[in-house]
């Protein structure tokens, strides 16, 4: 996984990953949510997409921590 920029100064580095694509590193302010990471990565949200942070199902308002991996999974990718 690629490392994002230096995270000093109250920021965190997370990766936004979609199946079959390289993870996109993003830097966010400390306390940022899943919704913030999606917006920074330019990802449009869908009612049918599920989000996981470091393997655990997540909601839009869940707070991210430095080093988290935010994975996006659609029903088609999940085999539904």
C-alpha positions as CSV (number, residue, x, y, z in Angstrom):
1,X,0.0,0.0,0.0
2,X,1.2,3.5,-0.8
3,X,2.0,5.9,2.0
4,X,0.3,9.3,1.9
5,X,2.1,12.5,2.8
6,X,3.5,13.3,6.2
7,X,0.7,13.4,8.7
8,X,2.2,15.9,11.2
9,X,0.1,18.9,12.3
10,X,-3.1,17.2,13.3
11,X,-3.8,15.2,10.1
12,X,-4.3,11.6,9.3
13,X,-3.4,9.5,6.3
14,X,-6.0,6.9,5.1
15,X,-6.4,4.8,1.9
16,X,-9.6,4.6,-0.1
17,X,-9.8,1.3,-1.9
18,X,-12.1,-0.2,-4.6
19,X,-11.9,-3.7,-5.8
20,X,-9.6,-4.0,-8.8
21,X,-8.2,-0.5,-8.4
22,X,-5.1,0.8,-6.7
23,X,-5.8,2.3,-3.3
24,X,-5.9,6.1,-3.3
25,X,-4.0,7.7,-0.3
26,X,-5.7,10.8,1.1
27,X,-4.7,13.1,3.9
28,X,-7.5,14.4,6.2
29,X,-7.7,16.5,9.4
30,X,-7.8,14.4,12.6
31,X,-11.3,13.5,13.5
32,X,-12.4,13.1,9.8
33,X,-15.2,10.7,9.0
34,X,-15.8,8.1,6.3
35,X,-17.9,10.7,4.5
36,X,-15.0,13.2,4.6
37,X,-12.6,10.6,3.1
38,X,-15.1,9.7,0.3
39,X,-15.5,13.4,-0.6
40,X,-11.7,14.0,-0.6
41,X,-11.2,11.0,-2.8
42,X,-13.9,12.2,-5.2
43,X,-16.0,9.1,-4.7
44,X,-19.8,9.5,-5.2
45,X,-21.8,7.6,-2.6
46,X,-24.5,5.0,-3.4
47,X,-27.2,3.5,-1.2
48,X,-26.1,0.1,-2.3
49,X,-22.3,0.5,-1.7
50,X,-21.1,-0.9,1.7
51,X,-18.1,0.6,3.4
52,X,-15.5,-1.1,5.6
53,X,-12.7,0.4,7.7
54,X,-9.8,-2.0,8.2
55,X,-12.2,-4.9,7.6
56,X,-15.1,-3.7,9.8
57,X,-18.4,-2.4,8.4
58,X,-18.6,1.3,8.7
59,X,-21.1,4.1,8.5
60,X,-20.7,7.6,7.0
61,X,-20.2,9.3,10.4
62,X,-17.6,6.8,11.7
63,X,-14.3,8.6,12.6
64,X,-11.2,7.4,10.9
65,X,-7.7,6.9,12.4
66,X,-4.3,7.3,10.9
67,X,-3.5,4.3,8.7
68,X,-7.0,3.1,8.2
69,X,-8.0,1.5,4.9
70,X,-11.5,2.4,3.7
71,X,-12.8,-0.2,1.3
72,X,-15.9,0.3,-0.9
73,X,-17.8,-2.9,-1.9
74,X,-20.8,-2.9,-4.2
75,X,-23.4,-5.8,-4.2
76,X,-22.1,-7.0,-7.5
77,X,-18.5,-7.2,-6.1
78,X,-19.8,-9.0,-3.1
79,X,-21.5,-11.6,-5.3
80,X,-25.1,-10.4,-4.6
